[in-house]
C-alpha cells in the first residue's frame, strides 16, 4: 500500500459502461491505496442471494439488464457508507448511474463532510464490450476477476490469489442482456460525465489498453486528487 497517500479520506467514482473494467480497476486501487470498493452491483447481488425484499424487487430488473430503482440503490449505498470501514475512503464502482443518484450522493457526502475527489470516466468502444463481458468469470472464494481471453489464471482452474478452484459467471453476462445494459448506460449514466465535468472533478482515461497500463493511469489520478 502507498503509505504517503494514506492521509486523507477520498471519494472516487468510476464511470464507464459494463465491461469497461470498473470492477477490476477498483479492486486494484483498493489494494494499492487501502480504499474500500463499493460496488452497488455486488451489494444488489448479495441482496438477491440473501432473498431480502430489495433483492427480490431488484432481481427481475437485473436479469433484464435494466436499472434497479433509485430508491433501492440509494438506500443500499447509504447503509453501506454508514459502515465504519468506509471512513478511510471509497471507490464507487457502478454508482451513481442516474442524475437522481448523483444528487443523492452529493447530499450524503455533504452530511458526512466529504467531497468527491475525482470522477474517472473509463473510455471504451461499445463494440469491444460484448467480448469483454461474455468471457469473464470470478473466483467463487475471493472474487478475483478473470477473462477467458485477457486474464487467465496462471495455473488453469486455480485462482492466482487464493488457490480456490471454483469459478462463477454472472447470470447477466450474456449477449442479450449486455445490449440492454449498454443502452441503459448511454441513456441514463453517460450524461453524468458532463455533470462531473462541470464540477471540475472529471478525469478521462483510455480504457481500451492493457490492464496494468490503465491501473497506472488511475493510480496517478488518485495520487494527484488526494
Ligand atoms: P454491475 O455489477 O455494476 O454491472 O451491476 C449489475 C446490475 O445491477 C446492473 O445491470 C443493474 O441492473 C444493477 N445496478 C447496479 N448498480 C446500479 C445502480 N447504481 N443503479 C441501478 N441499478 C444498478
Boltz pocket constraint, residues with backbone or C-beta under 6 A from the ligand:
constraints:
  - pocket:
      binder: B
      contacts: [[A, 18], [A, 39], [A, 40], [A, 41], [A, 42], [A, 44], [A, 58], [A, 61], [A, 62], [A, 63], [A, 65], [A, 66], [A, 67], [A, 68], [A, 69], [A, 73], [A, 93], [A, 94], [A, 95], [A, 96], [A, 97], [A, 98], [A, 101], [A, 172], [A, 181]]
      max_distance: 6.0
